[in-house]
Amino acid sequence: MSIRLNVEKLTPEAFAPFGTVIATDPATAKSINSGTTTRFHALARCEAHGTDAEVIISIFRGLPRRFPHQIDMMERHPLGSQSFSPLSDKPFLVVVAEDHGGTPAKPRVFIAENGQG
């Protein structure tokens, strides 16, 4: 069965059921390093559950998809956080779905613009 999904603008409010949008927030800006750097403080928190849990950061390089694109797999990460932050200025699509007992609900698609993750 195929369904077409609409692309939504990635905003903190729209994405809240799935996680946190990481983007520069002028309200958290602080000038550091003698004015050569702006720090945007505490934009997201990492979670790891378990007594031996640790937080790691990895970089993945994916290949561009062709459209229309059929989504035939979705991942679940119930024991930790995952973040996608672009390393280029190209927008990308974020496809998420609420978990209904191990079965994904209808997916939602967001477009992440330059500077969002």
C-alpha positions as protocol buffer text, in pm:
chain_id: "A"
residue {
  index: 1
  type: MET
  ca { x: 0 y: 0 z: 0 }
}
residue {
  index: 2
  type: SER
  ca { x: 137 y: 341 z: -95 }
}
residue {
  index: 3
  type: ILE
  ca { x: 39 y: 673 z: 56 }
}
residue {
  index: 4
  type: ARG
  ca { x: 168 y: 1016 z: -28 }
}
residue {
  index: 5
  type: LEU
  ca { x: 296 y: 1224 z: 261 }
}
residue {
  index: 6
  type: ASN
  ca { x: 299 y: 1602 z: 280 }
}
residue {
  index: 7
  type: VAL
  ca { x: 622 y: 1779 z: 375 }
}
residue {
  index: 8
  type: GLU
  ca { x: 586 y: 2005 z: 679 }
}
residue {
  index: 9
  type: LYS
  ca { x: 808 y: 2289 z: 795 }
}
residue {
  index: 10
  type: LEU
  ca { x: 1035 y: 2171 z: 1078 }
}
residue {
  index: 11
  type: THR
  ca { x: 938 y: 2376 z: 1385 }
}
residue {
  index: 12
  type: PRO
  ca { x: 992 y: 2296 z: 1753 }
}
residue {
  index: 13
  type: GLU
  ca { x: 616 y: 2284 z: 1809 }
}
residue {
  index: 14
  type: ALA
  ca { x: 535 y: 2051 z: 1516 }
}
residue {
  index: 15
  type: PHE
  ca { x: 824 y: 1816 z: 1596 }
}
residue {
  index: 16
  type: ALA
  ca { x: 768 y: 1806 z: 1976 }
}
residue {
  index: 17
  type: PRO
  ca { x: 600 y: 1460 z: 1981 }
}
residue {
  index: 18
  type: PHE
  ca { x: 919 y: 1312 z: 1829 }
}
residue {
  index: 19
  type: GLY
  ca { x: 1199 y: 1509 z: 1994 }
}
residue {
  index: 20
  type: THR
  ca { x: 1378 y: 1842 z: 1995 }
}
residue {
  index: 21
  type: VAL
  ca { x: 1467 y: 2060 z: 1696 }
}
residue {
  index: 22
  type: ILE
  ca { x: 1828 y: 2171 z: 1729 }
}
residue {
  index: 23
  type: ALA
  ca { x: 1875 y: 2519 z: 1589 }
}
residue {
  index: 24
  type: THR
  ca { x: 2046 y: 2835 z: 1698 }
}
residue {
  index: 25
  type: ASP
  ca { x: 1832 y: 3025 z: 1947 }
}
residue {
  index: 26
  type: PRO
  ca { x: 1924 y: 3392 z: 1998 }
}
residue {
  index: 27
  type: ALA
  ca { x: 1780 y: 3371 z: 2352 }
}
residue {
  index: 28
  type: THR
  ca { x: 2063 y: 3131 z: 2449 }
}
residue {
  index: 29
  type: ALA
  ca { x: 2343 y: 3319 z: 2269 }
}
residue {
  index: 30
  type: LYS
  ca { x: 2651 y: 3416 z: 2466 }
}
residue {
  index: 31
  type: SER
  ca { x: 2970 y: 3569 z: 2329 }
}
residue {
  index: 32
  type: ILE
  ca { x: 3279 y: 3371 z: 2436 }
}
residue {
  index: 33
  type: ASN
  ca { x: 3647 y: 3338 z: 2346 }
}
residue {
  index: 34
  type: SER
  ca { x: 3713 y: 3712 z: 2348 }
}
residue {
  index: 35
  type: GLY
  ca { x: 3418 y: 3775 z: 2117 }
}
residue {
  index: 36
  type: THR
  ca { x: 3531 y: 3539 z: 1840 }
}
residue {
  index: 37
  type: THR
  ca { x: 3265 y: 3275 z: 1907 }
}
residue {
  index: 38
  type: THR
  ca { x: 2894 y: 3269 z: 1984 }
}
residue {
  index: 39
  type: ARG
  ca { x: 2777 y: 2983 z: 2205 }
}
residue {
  index: 40
  type: PHE
  ca { x: 2413 y: 2872 z: 2179 }
}
residue {
  index: 41
  type: HIS
  ca { x: 2375 y: 2695 z: 2513 }
}
residue {
  index: 42
  type: ALA
  ca { x: 2189 y: 2371 z: 2594 }
}
residue {
  index: 43
  type: LEU
  ca { x: 1986 y: 2337 z: 2274 }
}
residue {
  index: 44
  type: ALA
  ca { x: 1919 y: 1965 z: 2334 }
}
residue {
  index: 45
  type: ARG
  ca { x: 1990 y: 1694 z: 2587 }
}
residue {
  index: 46
  type: CYS
  ca { x: 2121 y: 1342 z: 2519 }
}
residue {
  index: 47
  type: GLU
  ca { x: 1958 y: 1046 z: 2691 }
}
residue {
  index: 48
  type: ALA
  ca { x: 2101 y: 704 z: 2765 }
}
residue {
  index: 49
  type: HIS
  ca { x: 1921 y: 450 z: 2983 }
}
residue {
  index: 50
  type: GLY
  ca { x: 2085 y: 169 z: 3177 }
}
residue {
  index: 51
  type: THR
  ca { x: 2351 y: 125 z: 3442 }
}
residue {
  index: 52
  type: ASP
  ca { x: 2635 y: 98 z: 3189 }
}
residue {
  index: 53
  type: ALA
  ca { x: 2490 y: 350 z: 2943 }
}
residue {
  index: 54
  type: GLU
  ca { x: 2720 y: 597 z: 2775 }
}
residue {
  index: 55
  type: VAL
  ca { x: 2666 y: 882 z: 2532 }
}
residue {
  index: 56
  type: ILE
  ca { x: 2859 y: 874 z: 2205 }
}
residue {
  index: 57
  type: ILE
  ca { x: 2853 y: 1090 z: 1895 }
}
residue {
  index: 58
  type: SER
  ca { x: 2896 y: 940 z: 1547 }
}
residue {
  index: 59
  type: ILE
  ca { x: 2886 y: 1086 z: 1197 }
}
residue {
  index: 60
  type: PHE
  ca { x: 2708 y: 902 z: 917 }
}
residue {
  index: 61
  type: ARG
  ca { x: 2729 y: 999 z: 551 }
}
residue {
  index: 62
  type: GLY
  ca { x: 2418 y: 898 z: 355 }
}
residue {
  index: 63
  type: LEU
  ca { x: 2354 y: 888 z: -16 }
}
residue {
  index: 64
  type: PRO
  ca { x: 2085 y: 1117 z: -161 }
}
residue {
  index: 65
  type: ARG
  ca { x: 1755 y: 948 z: -236 }
}
residue {
  index: 66
  type: ARG
  ca { x: 1561 y: 973 z: -562 }
}
residue {
  index: 67
  type: PHE
  ca { x: 1200 y: 1084 z: -558 }
}
residue {
  index: 68
  type: PRO
  ca { x: 941 y: 962 z: -530 }
}
residue {
  index: 69
  type: HIS
  ca { x: 1100 y: 758 z: -249 }
}
residue {
  index: 70
  type: GLN
  ca { x: 934 y: 456 z: -91 }
}
residue {
  index: 71
  type: ILE
  ca { x: 993 y: 420 z: 282 }
}
residue {
  index: 72
  type: ASP
  ca { x: 1011 y: 49 z: 364 }
}
residue {
  index: 73
  type: MET
  ca { x: 1185 y: 64 z: 702 }
}
residue {
  index: 74
  type: MET
  ca { x: 1178 y: 281 z: 1012 }
}
residue {
  index: 75
  type: GLU
  ca { x: 1415 y: 254 z: 1309 }
}
residue {
  index: 76
  type: ARG
  ca { x: 1330 y: 275 z: 1677 }
}
residue {
  index: 77
  type: HIS
  ca { x: 1568 y: 389 z: 1952 }
}
residue {
  index: 78
  type: PRO
  ca { x: 1381 y: 342 z: 2280 }
}
residue {
  index: 79
  type: LEU
  ca { x: 1695 y: 340 z: 2499 }
}
residue {
  index: 80
  type: GLY
  ca { x: 1869 y: 653 z: 2375 }
}
residue {
  index: 81
  type: SER
  ca { x: 1864 y: 971 z: 2173 }
}
residue {
  index: 82
  type: GLN
  ca { x: 1959 y: 1020 z: 1810 }
}
residue {
  index: 83
  type: SER
  ca { x: 2032 y: 1348 z: 1633 }
}
residue {
  index: 84
  type: PHE
  ca { x: 2061 y: 1436 z: 1267 }
}
residue {
  index: 85
  type: SER
  ca { x: 2250 y: 1759 z: 1198 }
}
residue {
  index: 86
  type: PRO
  ca { x: 2359 y: 1847 z: 845 }
}
residue {
  index: 87
  type: LEU
  ca { x: 2723 y: 1898 z: 762 }
}
residue {
  index: 88
  type: SER
  ca { x: 2630 y: 2096 z: 450 }
}
residue {
  index: 89
  type: ASP
  ca { x: 2389 y: 2376 z: 369 }
}
residue {
  index: 90
  type: LYS
  ca { x: 2149 y: 2148 z: 180 }
}
residue {
  index: 91
  type: PRO
  ca { x: 1802 y: 2088 z: 325 }
}
residue {
  index: 92
  type: PHE
  ca { x: 1700 y: 1732 z: 407 }
}
residue {
  index: 93
  type: LEU
  ca { x: 1382 y: 1544 z: 492 }
}
residue {
  index: 94
  type: VAL
  ca { x: 1311 y: 1402 z: 838 }
}
residue {
  index: 95
  type: VAL
  ca { x: 1057 y: 1116 z: 842 }
}
residue {
  index: 96
  type: VAL
  ca { x: 920 y: 1018 z: 1184 }
}
residue {
  index: 97
  type: ALA
  ca { x: 624 y: 829 z: 1326 }
}
residue {
  index: 98
  type: GLU
  ca { x: 484 y: 778 z: 1672 }
}
residue {
  index: 99
  type: ASP
  ca { x: 531 y: 428 z: 1813 }
}
residue {
  index: 100
  type: HIS
  ca { x: 209 y: 235 z: 1866 }
}
residue {
  index: 101
  type: GLY
  ca { x: 333 y: -71 z: 2050 }
}
residue {
  index: 102
  type: GLY
  ca { x: 613 y: -150 z: 1807 }
}
residue {
  index: 103
  type: THR
  ca { x: 412 y: -50 z: 1500 }
}
residue {
  index: 104
  type: PRO
  ca { x: 471 y: 295 z: 1353 }
}
residue {
  index: 105
  type: ALA
  ca { x: 174 y: 529 z: 1315 }
}
residue {
  index: 106
  type: LYS
  ca { x: 127 y: 724 z: 991 }
}
residue {
  index: 107
  type: PRO
  ca { x: 464 y: 890 z: 921 }
}
residue {
  index: 108
  type: ARG
  ca { x: 512 y: 1266 z: 917 }
}
residue {
  index: 109
  type: VAL
  ca { x: 772 y: 1435 z: 698 }
}
residue {
  index: 110
  type: PHE
  ca { x: 954 y: 1755 z: 792 }
}
residue {
  index: 111
  type: ILE
  ca { x: 1203 y: 1956 z: 590 }
}
residue {
  index: 112
  type: ALA
  ca { x: 1512 y: 2062 z: 785 }
}
residue {
  index: 113
  type: GLU
  ca { x: 1659 y: 2380 z: 646 }
}
residue {
  index: 114
  type: ASN
  ca { x: 2015 y: 2509 z: 675 }
}
residue {
  index: 115
  type: GLY
  ca { x: 2111 y: 2530 z: 1042 }
}
residue {
  index: 116
  type: GLN
  ca { x: 1850 y: 2288 z: 1174 }
}
residue {
  index: 117
  type: GLY
  ca { x: 1898 y: 1938 z: 1303 }
}
